[in-house]
Amino acid sequence: MHSSTLQTADGLPLHLSHWPLDGGAPARGTVLIVHGLGEHAGRYAHVASHLNANAWNVVGYDHRGHGRSGGARGALAHADSLLDDLARVIDAVKAAHPGPLVLLGHSLGGLIVGRFVAEGLAAQPAAWWRLVDALVMSSPALDPGMNVAQKALLAVLGPLAPNLAVNNGLNPAWVSRDPAVVKAYVDDPLVHDRITPRLARFIVDGGELVRQRAGAWTLPTALLYAGADRCVAPRGSDAFAAAAPRGVVHSKRYDGFSHEIFNEPEQREVLGELSRWLVPHGALSA
């Protein structure tokens, strides 16, 4: 693994992690990992190792306000900041790795990649939209599961203090049923628990838009999600899966699993499902 830095439109450094195939071996393509709220791309080294073993180059990056990237924790410059950033990373990855590009997003990252792809269904997509070859959403935050009080607070704080960082309310014990994963999460100095009203509004609005456009979905997509998720509401993924065309979207709900399906005791099962699904979406020469 090696690292690099990319600059956002507003001048923040984004930290990129690269897991290329050894010795420049032929690759099926590249998987771009888009991480979740409060974490960072380094937590996906084991996922990258599995994908490397299945002939995929892997790149990940830390969102603005996360991990080793710049910016106030959990803050956004504007509503589309995370989508602008993803477009810049995609351009850099495509330049370095010609061939199929797959977006793999978890939780907040799953929402970001879903919202990014959904933009392509608009009559006039935004300037940040880019074409990709396939999509994987892991326990995406298509429904954050906010209660009435949280929604009311967001309505008040949003216009007044869009970048006021508050606790995200996520209990570390919810991320996995593996105590070692939870301990590593708690002990990780790059993990934080901050969220701002602007970021929360992006999550709420983005999830709603993705669910609304599910019926028109055209990009090959794998939706893999936890049935016992307490970080996001599984009903968001349930609704997307029910509305999306079955020949386009492959969905699998892991009943009894906690939020981080790639960090559950049964992670090998999930990684196997991922790599099998990816095979037809890679280059035939690999």
C-alpha positions as a Markdown table, in Angstrom:
| # | Residue | x | y | z |
|---|---|---|---|---|
| 1 | Met | 0.0 | 0.0 | 0.0 |
| 2 | His | 1.1 | 3.5 | -0.7 |
| 3 | Ser | -0.4 | 6.9 | -0.2 |
| 4 | Ser | -0.9 | 10.1 | -2.2 |
| 5 | Thr | -2.7 | 13.5 | -1.8 |
| 6 | Leu | -5.3 | 15.1 | -4.0 |
| 7 | Gln | -6.7 | 18.7 | -3.5 |
| 8 | Thr | -10.4 | 19.5 | -3.3 |
| 9 | Ala | -12.0 | 22.4 | -5.2 |
| 10 | Asp | -11.8 | 24.5 | -2.1 |
| 11 | Gly | -8.1 | 23.6 | -1.4 |
| 12 | Leu | -8.3 | 20.8 | 1.2 |
| 13 | Pro | -5.9 | 17.9 | 1.0 |
| 14 | Leu | -7.6 | 14.5 | 0.5 |
| 15 | His | -5.6 | 11.5 | 1.6 |
| 16 | Leu | -5.6 | 8.5 | -0.8 |
| 17 | Ser | -4.6 | 4.9 | -0.1 |
| 18 | His | -3.5 | 2.7 | -3.0 |
| 19 | Trp | -3.5 | -1.1 | -3.0 |
| 20 | Pro | -2.2 | -2.0 | -6.5 |
| 21 | Leu | -1.7 | -5.5 | -7.8 |
| 22 | Asp | 1.8 | -6.8 | -7.2 |
| 23 | Gly | 4.2 | -6.4 | -10.1 |
| 24 | Gly | 1.7 | -4.7 | -12.4 |
| 25 | Ala | -0.2 | -8.0 | -12.9 |
| 26 | Pro | -3.2 | -7.8 | -15.3 |
| 27 | Ala | -6.2 | -6.4 | -13.4 |
| 28 | Arg | -9.9 | -7.0 | -13.8 |
| 29 | Gly | -10.3 | -3.3 | -13.0 |
| 30 | Thr | -10.2 | -0.9 | -10.1 |
| 31 | Val | -12.5 | -0.8 | -7.0 |
| 32 | Leu | -12.7 | 2.6 | -5.4 |
| 33 | Ile | -13.6 | 2.3 | -1.7 |
| 34 | Val | -15.7 | 5.1 | -0.2 |
| 35 | His | -15.8 | 4.9 | 3.6 |
| 36 | Gly | -18.4 | 5.7 | 6.3 |
| 37 | Leu | -19.1 | 8.4 | 8.7 |
| 38 | Gly | -16.4 | 9.1 | 11.3 |
| 39 | Glu | -14.0 | 6.5 | 9.9 |
| 40 | His | -11.3 | 6.3 | 7.2 |
| 41 | Ala | -10.1 | 4.2 | 4.2 |
| 42 | Gly | -7.4 | 2.5 | 6.3 |
| 43 | Arg | -10.0 | 0.4 | 8.0 |
| 44 | Tyr | -10.6 | -1.4 | 4.7 |
| 45 | Ala | -7.1 | -2.9 | 4.2 |
| 46 | His | -8.5 | -6.4 | 4.6 |
| 47 | Val | -11.1 | -5.8 | 2.0 |
| 48 | Ala | -8.5 | -4.4 | -0.3 |
| 49 | Ser | -6.3 | -7.5 | 0.3 |
| 50 | His | -9.2 | -9.8 | -0.6 |
| 51 | Leu | -9.9 | -7.8 | -3.8 |
| 52 | Asn | -6.2 | -7.8 | -4.8 |
| 53 | Ala | -6.3 | -11.6 | -4.4 |
| 54 | Asn | -9.1 | -11.6 | -6.9 |
| 55 | Ala | -7.2 | -9.4 | -9.4 |
| 56 | Trp | -8.6 | -6.0 | -8.6 |
| 57 | Asn | -6.6 | -2.8 | -8.0 |
| 58 | Val | -8.0 | -0.9 | -5.1 |
| 59 | Val | -8.0 | 2.7 | -4.1 |
| 60 | Gly | -9.6 | 4.4 | -1.1 |
| 61 | Tyr | -9.6 | 7.9 | 0.2 |
| 62 | Asp | -10.5 | 9.7 | 3.4 |
| 63 | His | -13.4 | 12.1 | 3.1 |
| 64 | Arg | -12.8 | 15.8 | 4.0 |
| 65 | Gly | -13.1 | 16.2 | 7.7 |
| 66 | His | -12.1 | 12.5 | 8.2 |
| 67 | Gly | -9.0 | 10.4 | 8.8 |
| 68 | Arg | -5.8 | 12.0 | 7.3 |
| 69 | Ser | -7.7 | 14.4 | 5.0 |
| 70 | Gly | -8.0 | 18.1 | 5.8 |
| 71 | Gly | -11.1 | 20.0 | 7.0 |
| 72 | Ala | -13.0 | 20.4 | 10.2 |
| 73 | Arg | -14.3 | 17.1 | 11.5 |
| 74 | Gly | -17.7 | 16.2 | 9.9 |
| 75 | Ala | -18.0 | 19.6 | 8.1 |
| 76 | Leu | -18.9 | 20.4 | 4.5 |
| 77 | Ala | -18.3 | 23.5 | 2.5 |
| 78 | His | -21.6 | 23.1 | 0.7 |
| 79 | Ala | -24.2 | 20.5 | 0.1 |
| 80 | Asp | -22.4 | 18.8 | -2.8 |
| 81 | Ser | -18.9 | 18.8 | -1.3 |
| 82 | Leu | -18.6 | 15.1 | -0.9 |
| 83 | Leu | -19.9 | 14.5 | -4.4 |
| 84 | Asp | -17.4 | 17.0 | -5.9 |
| 85 | Asp | -14.6 | 15.3 | -4.0 |
| 86 | Leu | -15.6 | 11.9 | -5.3 |
| 87 | Ala | -15.6 | 13.2 | -8.9 |
| 88 | Arg | -12.0 | 14.5 | -8.4 |
| 89 | Val | -10.9 | 11.1 | -7.0 |
| 90 | Ile | -12.6 | 9.3 | -9.9 |
| 91 | Asp | -10.8 | 11.4 | -12.4 |
| 92 | Ala | -7.4 | 10.7 | -10.8 |
| 93 | Val | -8.2 | 6.9 | -10.5 |
| 94 | Lys | -9.3 | 6.7 | -14.1 |
| 95 | Ala | -6.1 | 8.5 | -15.2 |
| 96 | Ala | -3.9 | 6.0 | -13.3 |
| 97 | His | -5.9 | 2.8 | -13.9 |
| 98 | Pro | -7.6 | 2.5 | -17.3 |
| 99 | Gly | -10.3 | -0.1 | -17.4 |
| 100 | Pro | -13.5 | -0.9 | -15.5 |
| 101 | Leu | -14.1 | 1.2 | -12.4 |
| 102 | Val | -16.4 | 0.0 | -9.6 |
| 103 | Leu | -17.5 | 2.2 | -6.7 |
| 104 | Leu | -17.8 | 0.4 | -3.3 |
| 105 | Gly | -19.3 | 2.6 | -0.6 |
| 106 | His | -20.1 | 1.7 | 3.0 |
| 107 | Ser | -22.7 | 3.4 | 5.2 |
| 108 | Leu | -22.3 | 7.2 | 4.5 |
| 109 | Gly | -20.0 | 6.1 | 1.7 |
| 110 | Gly | -22.8 | 3.8 | 0.4 |
| 111 | Leu | -25.1 | 6.8 | 0.4 |
| 112 | Ile | -22.5 | 9.0 | -1.4 |
| 113 | Val | -21.9 | 6.5 | -4.2 |
| 114 | Gly | -25.7 | 5.8 | -4.5 |
| 115 | Arg | -26.4 | 9.6 | -4.7 |
| 116 | Phe | -23.5 | 10.0 | -7.2 |
| 117 | Val | -24.9 | 7.3 | -9.5 |
| 118 | Ala | -28.5 | 8.5 | -9.1 |
| 119 | Glu | -27.4 | 11.9 | -10.6 |
| 120 | Gly | -26.9 | 10.2 | -13.9 |
| 121 | Leu | -30.7 | 9.5 | -14.0 |
| 122 | Ala | -31.4 | 13.3 | -14.0 |
| 123 | Ala | -32.3 | 15.0 | -17.3 |
| 124 | Gln | -29.3 | 17.3 | -16.9 |
| 125 | Pro | -26.8 | 15.8 | -14.5 |
| 126 | Ala | -24.6 | 18.1 | -12.3 |
| 127 | Ala | -21.1 | 18.9 | -13.5 |
| 128 | Trp | -19.6 | 16.6 | -10.9 |
| 129 | Trp | -21.3 | 13.5 | -12.3 |
| 130 | Arg | -19.1 | 10.8 | -13.8 |
| 131 | Leu | -19.9 | 7.5 | -15.6 |
| 132 | Val | -18.7 | 4.4 | -13.7 |
| 133 | Asp | -19.0 | 0.7 | -14.6 |
| 134 | Ala | -20.6 | -0.8 | -11.5 |
| 135 | Leu | -21.7 | 0.0 | -8.0 |
| 136 | Val | -21.5 | -1.8 | -4.6 |
| 137 | Met | -23.5 | -0.4 | -1.6 |
| 138 | Ser | -22.6 | -1.9 | 1.8 |
| 139 | Ser | -25.2 | -1.1 | 4.5 |
| 140 | Pro | -25.8 | 2.3 | 2.9 |
| 141 | Ala | -27.3 | 5.2 | 4.9 |
| 142 | Leu | -30.4 | 5.4 | 2.6 |
| 143 | Asp | -32.5 | 5.9 | 5.7 |
| 144 | Pro | -30.6 | 7.3 | 8.8 |
| 145 | Gly | -33.4 | 6.3 | 11.1 |
| 146 | Met | -33.8 | 9.7 | 12.7 |
| 147 | Asn | -36.5 | 10.2 | 15.3 |
| 148 | Val | -38.9 | 13.1 | 15.5 |
| 149 | Ala | -36.7 | 15.1 | 17.9 |
| 150 | Gln | -33.6 | 14.7 | 15.8 |
| 151 | Lys | -35.5 | 15.8 | 12.7 |
| 152 | Ala | -36.8 | 18.9 | 14.6 |
| 153 | Leu | -33.3 | 19.7 | 15.8 |
| 154 | Leu | -31.9 | 19.4 | 12.3 |
| 155 | Ala | -34.7 | 21.8 | 11.0 |
| 156 | Val | -33.7 | 24.4 | 13.6 |
| 157 | Leu | -29.9 | 24.0 | 13.5 |
| 158 | Gly | -29.5 | 23.5 | 9.8 |
| 159 | Pro | -30.1 | 27.1 | 8.7 |
| 160 | Leu | -28.5 | 28.7 | 11.8 |
| 161 | Ala | -25.3 | 26.7 | 12.3 |
| 162 | Pro | -24.8 | 24.4 | 9.3 |
| 163 | Asn | -21.2 | 23.4 | 10.5 |
| 164 | Leu | -21.8 | 23.1 | 14.2 |
| 165 | Ala | -20.1 | 19.8 | 15.0 |
| 166 | Val | -22.1 | 17.6 | 17.4 |
| 167 | Asn | -21.8 | 14.0 | 18.5 |
| 168 | Asn | -23.2 | 11.6 | 15.8 |
| 169 | Gly | -25.0 | 9.5 | 18.4 |
| 170 | Leu | -23.5 | 6.2 | 17.1 |
| 171 | Asn | -22.6 | 3.6 | 19.8 |
| 172 | Pro | -19.3 | 1.9 | 18.8 |
| 173 | Ala | -20.8 | -1.4 | 20.0 |
| 174 | Trp | -23.2 | -1.2 | 17.1 |
| 175 | Val | -20.6 | -1.5 | 14.3 |
| 176 | Ser | -19.9 | -5.2 | 14.7 |
| 177 | Arg | -20.6 | -8.3 | 16.8 |
| 178 | Asp | -16.9 | -8.9 | 17.0 |
| 179 | Pro | -15.5 | -7.3 | 20.2 |
| 180 | Ala | -12.0 | -7.0 | 18.7 |
| 181 | Val | -13.4 | -4.9 | 15.9 |
| 182 | Val | -15.3 | -2.7 | 18.3 |
| 183 | Lys | -12.1 | -2.2 | 20.5 |
| 184 | Ala | -10.0 | -1.4 | 17.4 |
| 185 | Tyr | -12.6 | 1.2 | 16.4 |
| 186 | Val | -12.7 | 2.8 | 19.8 |
| 187 | Asp | -8.9 | 2.8 | 20.0 |
| 188 | Asp | -8.3 | 4.2 | 16.5 |
| 189 | Pro | -7.1 | 7.8 | 16.8 |
| 190 | Leu | -8.3 | 8.5 | 13.2 |
| 191 | Val | -11.9 | 7.6 | 14.0 |
| 192 | His | -14.1 | 10.5 | 15.3 |
| 193 | Asp | -17.8 | 11.0 | 16.4 |
| 194 | Arg | -18.6 | 14.4 | 14.8 |
| 195 | Ile | -21.4 | 15.3 | 12.5 |
| 196 | Thr | -22.7 | 18.7 | 11.4 |
| 197 | Pro | -26.3 | 19.8 | 10.4 |
| 198 | Arg | -25.2 | 20.3 | 6.8 |
| 199 | Leu | -23.8 | 16.8 | 6.6 |
| 200 | Ala | -26.9 | 15.4 | 8.3 |
| 201 | Arg | -29.1 | 17.2 | 5.8 |
| 202 | Phe | -27.0 | 15.7 | 2.9 |
| 203 | Ile | -27.6 | 12.3 | 4.3 |
| 204 | Val | -31.4 | 12.7 | 4.8 |
| 205 | Asp | -32.0 | 14.4 | 1.4 |
| 206 | Gly | -29.6 | 12.1 | -0.5 |
| 207 | Gly | -31.1 | 8.9 | 0.8 |
| 208 | Glu | -34.6 | 10.1 | -0.1 |
| 209 | Leu | -33.5 | 10.9 | -3.7 |
| 210 | Val | -31.7 | 7.5 | -4.1 |
| 211 | Arg | -34.9 | 5.7 | -2.9 |
| 212 | Gln | -37.0 | 7.8 | -5.3 |
| 213 | Arg | -34.9 | 6.9 | -8.3 |
| 214 | Ala | -34.5 | 3.2 | -7.5 |
| 215 | Gly | -37.2 | 2.2 | -10.0 |
| 216 | Ala | -35.2 | 3.8 | -12.9 |
| 217 | Trp | -31.9 | 2.3 | -11.9 |
| 218 | Thr | -29.7 | 1.2 | -14.8 |
| 219 | Leu | -26.2 | 0.6 | -13.4 |
| 220 | Pro | -25.2 | -2.9 | -12.4 |
| 221 | Thr | -25.4 | -2.7 | -8.6 |
| 222 | Ala | -24.9 | -5.0 | -5.6 |
| 223 | Leu | -26.7 | -4.0 | -2.4 |
| 224 | Leu | -25.3 | -5.9 | 0.6 |
| 225 | Tyr | -26.7 | -4.9 | 3.9 |
| 226 | Ala | -27.1 | -5.8 | 7.6 |
| 227 | Gly | -30.5 | -6.9 | 8.8 |
| 228 | Ala | -29.8 | -6.0 | 12.4 |
| 229 | Asp | -28.3 | -2.6 | 11.7 |
| 230 | Arg | -28.6 | 0.0 | 14.5 |
| 231 | Cys | -26.4 | 2.6 | 12.8 |
| 232 | Val | -28.7 | 3.1 | 9.9 |
| 233 | Ala | -32.2 | 1.8 | 9.3 |
| 234 | Pro | -32.3 | -1.3 | 7.1 |
| 235 | Arg | -35.7 | -0.3 | 5.8 |
| 236 | Gly | -33.9 | 2.2 | 3.5 |
| 237 | Ser | -32.1 | -0.6 | 1.7 |
| 238 | Asp | -35.3 | -2.8 | 1.9 |
| 239 | Ala | -37.2 | 0.0 | 0.0 |
| 240 | Phe | -34.5 | 0.4 | -2.6 |
| 241 | Ala | -34.3 | -3.3 | -3.2 |
| 242 | Ala | -38.0 | -3.6 | -3.6 |
| 243 | Ala | -38.2 | -0.8 | -6.1 |
| 244 | Ala | -35.1 | -1.4 | -8.2 |
| 245 | Pro | -35.1 | -3.6 | -11.4 |
| 246 | Arg | -34.1 | -7.1 | -10.4 |
| 247 | Gly | -32.0 | -7.7 | -13.4 |
| 248 | Val | -29.9 | -4.6 | -12.6 |
| 249 | Val | -29.7 | -4.7 | -8.8 |
| 250 | His | -28.5 | -7.7 | -6.9 |
| 251 | Ser | -29.6 | -7.4 | -3.2 |
| 252 | Lys | -28.7 | -9.5 | -0.2 |
| 253 | Arg | -29.8 | -8.8 | 3.3 |
| 254 | Tyr | -27.7 | -10.4 | 6.0 |
| 255 | Asp | -30.2 | -11.0 | 8.8 |
| 256 | Gly | -28.7 | -10.8 | 12.3 |
| 257 | Phe | -25.6 | -9.0 | 11.1 |
| 258 | Ser | -24.5 | -5.7 | 12.6 |
| 259 | His | -23.6 | -2.6 | 10.5 |
| 260 | Glu | -20.1 | -3.3 | 9.2 |
| 261 | Ile | -20.8 | -6.5 | 7.2 |
| 262 | Phe | -17.1 | -6.7 | 6.1 |
| 263 | Asn | -16.1 | -6.7 | 9.8 |
| 264 | Glu | -18.6 | -9.3 | 11.1 |
| 265 | Pro | -17.5 | -12.8 | 12.3 |
| 266 | Glu | -18.9 | -14.0 | 8.9 |
| 267 | Gln | -16.9 | -11.5 | 6.8 |
| 268 | Arg | -15.5 | -14.3 | 4.6 |
| 269 | Glu | -19.0 | -15.1 | 3.4 |
| 270 | Val | -19.6 | -11.4 | 2.6 |
| 271 | Leu | -16.3 | -10.9 | 0.9 |
| 272 | Gly | -16.9 | -14.1 | -1.2 |
| 273 | Glu | -20.3 | -12.7 | -2.3 |
| 274 | Leu | -18.6 | -9.5 | -3.3 |
| 275 | Ser | -15.9 | -11.0 | -5.3 |
| 276 | Arg | -18.2 | -13.4 | -7.1 |
| 277 | Trp | -20.6 | -10.6 | -8.0 |
| 278 | Leu | -17.7 | -8.5 | -9.3 |
| 279 | Val | -16.4 | -11.1 | -11.8 |
| 280 | Pro | -18.6 | -10.3 | -14.8 |
| 281 | His | -18.0 | -6.5 | -14.3 |
| 282 | Gly | -14.3 | -6.7 | -14.8 |
| 283 | Ala | -12.1 | -6.8 | -17.9 |
| 284 | Leu | -12.2 | -10.1 | -19.7 |
| 285 | Ser | -8.4 | -10.1 | -20.1 |
| 286 | Ala | -7.7 | -10.5 | -16.4 |
